[in-house]
Amino acid sequence: MLQTSASWDEAADRLEVPRTTLQAHARRHKLGKPGKQAPKDYTFDSTVEVPSDAQLGKVRELIVDEGLDPDEWVVARIRLNRYGDGIEQRRVDLTPREDILAPVRSDGWRPPREAKVRPSEGLVALFPDQHAPLHDPLIHEAACQWIKDAKPQKIVCLGDLTDNPSVSRHRRTGHEPKLKDCLLGGYELLRGYAEAVVAGGGTIGPGHTEIILLPGNHDEDRIRNALADKGLSELANLTQVHSTVPIHSLEHIMRLDELGVRVERPPDGYGYDHAEHRVTPNLLAVHGWIAKKGSGASALATLDRVNENVVQGHTHRQALVHVTKWIGGVPFLLTAVEAGTMAQLDQSALGYANRPDWQGGWAVAEDHGDHMTFDFATRNGNRVYWRSTSYQ
């Protein structure tokens, strides 16, 4: 009746029913409109194809035709949709290459197994808060030269090796470095330290120069939290078979096994603030989780929590403070250190504060057996000073 009627009114008159009733019936049963054939019931079929080399070649041409750079995109999948009557649609899903979280690229460099010289007994470098790729190049070069000259027995990175602002919970400006650039920058810093050890005649590992990495609040916590905030907690904590280390950990993403770098991980289920490293029997290293105004205030607060000699990063300040604790009527001298930052001080870099009260450089500890001494390498102008030596 509908196909032979010129309008809804004509069809309704011929059927002797209200027009609205007829329209509702037609919609419910997909009968089409007056004077038109009902739509065909196409069957839908979809298959996902693994892209072949030939298909990728055609896709590459398509990407170029659309004005895109094919080197900036990865073909995730090619989907063929079949609708019936010979109607097909080939769909290509692309993912921006910069959005893919993958291990940093490496040429496979590893430190040699044997060392030519022994490290300086008891000398420890305490490297704080590099925030790669927003690290200070002058401080980094000075640190590498210092490693060659001083030959420390241990290098302890105090956390926030990487900045990772693009996955932060804080408001973003759109000018933050990409996650992959942060991870690659962190790898290159650690690689620089390792190569400096080797250039000075040493090598990496127990019995030689050890490189220890403490996680900070900017490091893998940000990656894990970004996944958890999207309801992907299981993915955030996914591990390799027979391993307790998440695949999104710095060890995996930054290939730290190649460099011989050891990460001091917090207990399972805990954050960066529970990670710590026993530098010597008399010195504890942490990233730091307390931030108070003024150099030394945070170190004192941390010392009150741990009740032992402690060195921390986190505050970006340099300070050396002492506290005398009386136990059983006997005085014990305890020391707390804030190591500074190896990031750029320019507010246009990290951008956390206008004219920040930060000090660029690192701390140095020396274990003399019955006591420890501390001092700093500090940037002032275009030089980094440590004791009687300057680097530029």
Secondary structure as the mmCIF struct_conf table of DSSP 4:
data_model
#
loop_
_struct_conf.conf_type_id
_struct_conf.id
_struct_conf.beg_label_comp_id
_struct_conf.beg_label_asym_id
_struct_conf.beg_label_seq_id
_struct_conf.end_label_comp_id
_struct_conf.end_label_asym_id
_struct_conf.end_label_seq_id
TURN_TY1_P TURN_TY1_P1 GLN A 3 THR A 4
BEND BEND1 ALA A 6 SER A 7
HELX_RH_AL_P HELX_RH_AL_P1 TRP A 8 LEU A 15
TURN_TY1_P TURN_TY1_P2 GLU A 16 GLU A 16
BEND BEND2 VAL A 17 VAL A 17
HELX_RH_AL_P HELX_RH_AL_P2 ARG A 19 ARG A 28
TURN_TY1_P TURN_TY1_P3 HIS A 29 LYS A 30
TURN_TY1_P TURN_TY1_P4 PRO A 34 GLY A 35
BEND BEND3 LYS A 36 LYS A 36
HELX_LH_PP_P HELX_LH_PP_P1 GLN A 37 LYS A 40
STRN STRN1 ASP A 45 GLU A 49
HELX_LH_PP_P HELX_LH_PP_P2 VAL A 50 SER A 52
HELX_RH_AL_P HELX_RH_AL_P3 ASP A 53 ASP A 65
TURN_TY1_P TURN_TY1_P5 GLU A 66 GLY A 67
HELX_RH_3T_P HELX_RH_3T_P1 PRO A 70 GLU A 72
STRN STRN2 TRP A 73 GLY A 84
TURN_TY1_P TURN_TY1_P6 ASP A 85 GLY A 86
STRN STRN3 ILE A 87 PRO A 96
HELX_RH_3T_P HELX_RH_3T_P2 ARG A 97 ASP A 99
HELX_LH_PP_P HELX_LH_PP_P3 PRO A 103 ARG A 105
BEND BEND4 ARG A 113 GLU A 114
BEND BEND5 LYS A 116 VAL A 117
HELX_LH_PP_P HELX_LH_PP_P4 ARG A 118 PRO A 119
STRN STRN4 SER A 120 PHE A 127
STRN STRN5 ALA A 132 ALA A 132
TURN_TY1_P TURN_TY1_P7 PRO A 133 PRO A 133
BEND BEND6 LEU A 134 LEU A 134
STRN STRN6 HIS A 135 HIS A 135
HELX_RH_AL_P HELX_RH_AL_P4 PRO A 137 ALA A 150
STRN STRN7 PRO A 152 CYS A 157
BEND BEND7 GLY A 159 GLY A 159
STRN STRN8 THR A 162 THR A 162
HELX_RH_3T_P HELX_RH_3T_P3 PRO A 165 VAL A 167
BEND BEND8 ARG A 169 HIS A 170
BEND BEND9 GLY A 174 GLY A 174
BEND BEND10 GLU A 176 GLU A 176
HELX_LH_PP_P HELX_LH_PP_P5 PRO A 177 LYS A 178
HELX_RH_AL_P HELX_RH_AL_P5 LEU A 179 ALA A 199
TURN_TY1_P TURN_TY1_P8 GLY A 200 GLY A 201
STRN STRN9 ILE A 204 ILE A 204
BEND BEND11 GLY A 205 GLY A 205
TURN_TY1_P TURN_TY1_P9 PRO A 206 GLY A 207
BEND BEND12 HIS A 208 HIS A 208
STRN STRN10 THR A 209 THR A 209
STRN STRN11 GLU A 210 LEU A 213
TURN_TY1_P TURN_TY1_P10 ASN A 217 ASP A 219
HELX_RH_AL_P HELX_RH_AL_P6 GLU A 220 ASP A 229
TURN_TY1_P TURN_TY1_P11 LYS A 230 GLY A 231
HELX_RH_AL_P HELX_RH_AL_P7 SER A 233 ALA A 236
TURN_TY1_P TURN_TY1_P12 ASN A 237 ASN A 237
STRN STRN12 THR A 239 THR A 239
TURN_TY1_P TURN_TY1_P13 VAL A 241 HIS A 242
BEND BEND13 VAL A 245 VAL A 245
STRN STRN13 PRO A 246 PRO A 246
TURN_TY1_P TURN_TY1_P14 ILE A 247 HIS A 248
BEND BEND14 SER A 249 SER A 249
HELX_RH_AL_P HELX_RH_AL_P8 LEU A 250 ILE A 253
TURN_TY1_P TURN_TY1_P15 MET A 254 ARG A 255
HELX_RH_AL_P HELX_RH_AL_P9 LEU A 256 LEU A 259
TURN_TY1_P TURN_TY1_P16 GLY A 260 GLY A 260
STRN STRN14 VAL A 261 VAL A 263
HELX_LH_PP_P HELX_LH_PP_P6 ARG A 265 PRO A 267
TURN_TY1_P TURN_TY1_P17 ASP A 268 GLY A 269
HELX_RH_3T_P HELX_RH_3T_P4 TYR A 272 HIS A 274
STRN STRN15 GLU A 276 THR A 280
TURN_TY1_P TURN_TY1_P18 PRO A 281 ASN A 282
STRN STRN16 LEU A 283 VAL A 286
BEND BEND15 LYS A 293 GLY A 294
TURN_TY1_P TURN_TY1_P19 SER A 295 GLY A 296
HELX_RH_AL_P HELX_RH_AL_P10 ALA A 297 VAL A 306
BEND BEND16 GLU A 308 GLU A 308
STRN STRN17 VAL A 310 GLN A 312
BEND BEND17 HIS A 314 THR A 315
STRN STRN18 GLN A 318 ILE A 327
TURN_TY1_P TURN_TY1_P20 GLY A 328 GLY A 329
STRN STRN19 VAL A 330 ALA A 339
STRN STRN20 THR A 341 THR A 341
STRN STRN21 ALA A 343 ALA A 343
BEND BEND18 ASP A 346 ASP A 346
TURN_TY1_P TURN_TY1_P21 GLN A 347 ALA A 349
BEND BEND19 LEU A 350 LEU A 350
BEND BEND20 TYR A 352 ARG A 355
STRN STRN22 GLY A 360 GLY A 360
STRN STRN23 GLY A 361 ASP A 367
BEND BEND21 GLY A 369 ASP A 370
STRN STRN24 MET A 372 ASN A 380
TURN_TY1_P TURN_TY1_P22 GLY A 381 ASN A 382
STRN STRN25 ARG A 383 TRP A 386
TURN_TY1_P TURN_TY1_P23 ARG A 387 SER A 388
STRN STRN26 THR A 389 TYR A 391
#
